[in-house]
Amino acid sequence: MESRGIRKTIQGVVISDKMDKTIVVLAERLIKYPKFKKYIRRHVKYKAHDEMNQCGIGDRVLIIEARPLSKEKRWRVRQILEKAK
């Protein structure tokens, strides 16, 4: 049996949980601006599958790459790292 290979994982914060079994995760990263040698923030929003509807707004989650589940959903929630207060 072949292994599936290494899948990408991303950490982010849940910014929306209004859809059924879907959350929107905001992932930020720092990049170095070449000319001025300063670090700037870049962010991307990912739609992720949350099978049990456990995630809430403000939770820090780890999402993993998956097969396409819908038009825009290609990630699944692997674990909730930190619940919002």
C-alpha positions as CSV (number, residue, x, y, z in Angstrom):
1,M,0.0,0.0,0.0
2,E,1.4,3.4,-1.0
3,S,1.5,6.3,1.4
4,R,-0.3,9.5,0.4
5,G,2.9,11.6,0.7
6,I,3.4,14.7,2.8
7,R,0.5,17.0,3.0
8,K,0.7,20.7,3.7
9,T,-0.4,22.0,7.1
10,I,-1.2,25.6,8.0
11,Q,-2.0,27.3,11.3
12,G,-4.5,30.0,11.4
13,V,-7.4,31.7,13.3
14,V,-11.0,31.0,12.6
15,I,-12.8,34.2,11.4
16,S,-16.1,32.7,10.4
17,D,-18.1,29.7,11.4
18,K,-21.5,30.6,9.9
19,M,-21.6,27.9,7.3
20,D,-22.6,24.3,8.1
21,K,-19.5,22.1,8.5
22,T,-17.2,24.8,7.0
23,I,-15.0,27.4,8.7
24,V,-13.0,30.3,7.2
25,V,-9.4,30.4,8.5
26,L,-7.1,33.4,8.3
27,A,-3.5,32.5,7.9
28,E,-0.8,35.2,8.3
29,R,2.8,35.0,7.4
30,L,5.7,37.5,7.5
31,I,7.7,38.2,4.4
32,K,10.8,40.3,4.0
33,Y,10.4,43.2,1.7
34,P,13.6,43.1,-0.5
35,K,14.2,46.8,-1.1
36,F,13.7,48.1,2.5
37,K,14.6,44.9,4.4
38,K,11.5,45.2,6.5
39,Y,9.1,42.5,7.4
40,I,5.5,42.9,6.3
41,R,2.4,40.8,7.0
42,R,0.6,38.9,4.3
43,H,-2.6,37.0,4.9
44,V,-4.8,34.4,3.0
45,K,-8.2,33.1,3.8
46,Y,-8.9,29.3,3.5
47,K,-12.2,27.5,3.7
48,A,-11.8,24.3,5.7
49,H,-14.1,21.3,6.5
50,D,-15.1,21.0,10.1
51,E,-17.1,17.8,10.3
52,M,-18.4,18.1,13.9
53,N,-18.9,21.9,13.9
54,Q,-16.5,22.2,16.9
55,C,-14.6,25.3,15.9
56,G,-15.7,28.8,16.9
57,I,-14.6,32.3,16.0
58,G,-11.2,33.1,17.4
59,D,-10.0,29.5,17.8
60,R,-6.5,28.8,16.6
61,V,-6.6,25.7,14.4
62,L,-4.3,23.4,12.3
63,I,-5.6,22.6,8.9
64,I,-4.4,20.0,6.5
65,E,-4.5,19.7,2.7
66,A,-7.3,17.5,1.4
67,R,-9.0,16.5,-1.8
68,P,-11.5,19.0,-3.3
69,L,-14.7,18.9,-1.1
70,S,-16.5,21.7,-2.9
71,K,-15.8,24.6,-5.3
72,E,-13.5,26.5,-2.8
73,K,-13.0,24.0,0.0
74,R,-9.7,22.0,-0.2
75,W,-8.6,21.9,3.5
76,R,-9.7,19.9,6.6
77,V,-9.4,20.8,10.3
78,R,-6.8,18.5,11.8
79,Q,-6.9,19.8,15.4
80,I,-8.0,22.8,17.5
81,L,-4.8,24.2,19.0
82,E,-6.4,26.8,21.3
83,K,-10.0,27.6,22.0
84,A,-11.1,31.3,22.1
85,K,-11.9,32.8,25.4
